[in-house]
Amino acid sequence: MAKKINIIGAGVAGLCAGSYLQMNGYETEIFELHNVPGGLCTAWDRGGYRFDGCVHWLMGATPVNSIYRMWNELMDMKNLPMVFSDDYFVMEDKNGKSLTIFRDADKLEKELLEKAPKDKVEVLRLTQAIRHLAKLDFTNKKAPEVITLADTAKMIWSMLPYIKTYREFGSVSLKEYSEKFKNPLLKRAIREGFVPEMSAIFLIFALADMHRKGSAYPVGGSLNLARLLEQRYLNLGGKIRYHARVKKITTTQVNGKEIAGGVELQNGEVVPADIVISAADGHYTIFEMLGGRFMDKTINDYFNNYLVFDSYLQVSLGVARTFENEPTLLVLPLNETLRIDDQTTTDMVGFRIFNYDPTLAPEGKTAIVATLGTKNYRYWTELRKYDKEKYQSEKQRIARVLIDLLEKRLGNVAQNVEEVDVSSPATVIRYTNNWKGSFEGWVLTPKIGLKQMKKELPGLKNFYMIGQWIAPGGGLPAGLMTGRHVAQIICKKDMKKFTTKSF
Ligand SMILES: Cc1cc2nc3c(=O)[nH]c(=O)nc-3n(C[C@H](O)[C@H](O)[C@H](O)COP(=O)(O)OP(=O)(O)OC[C@H]3O[C@@H](n4cnc5c(N)ncnc54)[C@H](O)[C@@H]3O)c2cc1C
């Protein structure tokens, strides 16, 4: 009889793990608290618009990146149209100057040399690193837990030409790296294009993959991606239970050893299994579902000392007009600093103008989305809990500032806004249960590097963790790869050959 595996969470990691396990003859069931798949990889519909809450770019969008072949095991990639925009983002300042961060390194170099000639040496170093890393295949096809000595030797050999670049950019944060540049706009674009504390190597990896056209935006956006992954899983015979919040992972003692035995749902139902995989929030898994019983110093270190991506508000606007010639992501300066909450202010806002995805708005109309980070997710969760009226008015206050800003810069916006939707950290927590409402788990800082957390916990057998909370930097590929890896580990333990099926 096939082993039964319970998976907690129908985010990208849970869905991918489920499909790979089904391909290998296991009987799996996913328990998801929400009523849709995707977790953070999601979108929501309002008044004819679809407001996307995630994918800016999908790594592995084309065969030049070997992640493509893995996505193609889970989605029919040739039938998923991709958008390759010229720009990654355009940043403007108060003096009317602008800087385009092009996806193509040659165009980027030309733009930066023209706009920031005094930074010539650093610009050339940056674009050279991008072109260099564009030759590297940074995909772990095999789980670190199952690789052989020969695999390790092959990997080290293939990495050798890139070690110098990795050391140079992996040892500094984007904030530190930005200090090397003199041009204020370029400095800012580097510091805040991602997250200032993030390792500069992340920027180089991202731009390298964009340069070789390995990353792109999938038409239909995040919810479409999640639905494709869900469909594949169901077609492979997997089962999903929605509105099924797991409260506890049950354990039993066999010969003095603790073994995961199943999950207990919020409604008290216990669903037994041979193996349990948590593809849900890391903090909730370790401290709530397992009651903090399976810990060691390394795990404690993560939760006490490592940086987590901030939570965020998302202001989504449905605008009854088109924006043909605007960039995909336009970062605009505010005339006055905007107070987001008692610990967070900002003086610039990035708008994703979805003029490139017709599936997200009725014809002749456009969805626009802005994400605003917050240093105080509690402000929002408590406001929602204790003062709903103020919660709503605070969200509307921020939306108004953003509409004004778009009106001043693009014109003819305010009168055409027909949908306004503001989500907050309280929304993120309610629908994904992510710790502190974080949008991507652990920040890939120079300190944490690319080191993953272990998938198994000390003292607990037949249990695994996957997803963004074990892979610093998070992202959709982390869900795919950790989901694939856990299936390889389970197959190896059962002495089965890991097999996959492609579209
Ligand atoms: C604004 C934004 C933009 C992003 N842009 C990109 C991008 O361009 N490219 C990219 O690669 N990545 C991007 N990401 C990151 C990416 O979305 C995430 O890293 C990834 O989706 C995480 O997947 P996951 O499966 O590990 O976790 P999650 O998506 O958090 O999934 C966990 C699932 O578990 C469920 N769950 C939690 N607790 C329980 C419980 N107790 N019982 C049952 N179910 C439970 C949740 O509801 C959720 O469905 C972005 C994220 C955000 C927020």
The ligand as an ORCA input file, in Angstrom:
! r2SCAN-3c Opt
* xyz 0 1
  C       4.361     41.227     -3.115
  C       5.160     39.992     -3.399
  C       5.891     39.890     -4.567
  C       6.634     38.753     -4.840
  N       7.282     38.665     -6.034
  C       7.909     37.513     -6.357
  C       8.480     37.350     -7.654
  O       8.385     38.212     -8.514
  N       9.139     36.192     -7.919
  C       9.283     35.202     -7.003
  O       9.887     34.177     -7.296
  N       8.737     35.337     -5.756
  C       8.049     36.451     -5.416
  N       7.481     36.589     -4.179
  C       7.739     35.577     -3.151
  C       6.893     34.330     -3.298
  O       5.555     34.681     -3.492
  C       6.979     33.493     -2.016
  O       8.309     33.375     -1.587
  C       6.432     32.091     -2.273
  O       5.154     32.172     -2.874
  C       6.341     31.334     -0.945
  O       5.763     30.069     -1.170
  P       5.616     29.018      0.005
  O       4.794     27.915     -0.536
  O       6.949     28.703      0.570
  O       4.834     29.771      1.189
  P       3.373     30.420      1.239
  O       3.028     31.061     -0.016
  O       3.337     31.238      2.476
  O       2.401     29.166      1.411
  C       2.097     28.603      2.655
  C       0.677     28.083      2.615
  O       0.389     27.432      3.837
  C      -0.914     27.805      4.285
  N      -0.949     27.641      5.737
  C      -0.232     28.326      6.657
  N      -0.508     27.870      7.903
  C      -1.409     26.876      7.748
  C      -2.087     26.028      8.654
  N      -1.867     26.110      9.976
  N      -2.965     25.112      8.165
  C      -3.204     25.014      6.826
  N      -2.595     25.824      5.916
  C      -1.699     26.723      6.367
  C      -1.041     29.234      3.829
  O      -2.389     29.641      3.774
  C      -0.365     29.194      2.473
  O      -1.275     28.853      1.458
  C       6.697     37.702     -3.890
  C       5.952     37.782     -2.726
  C       5.170     38.903     -2.477
  C       4.336     38.943     -1.250
*
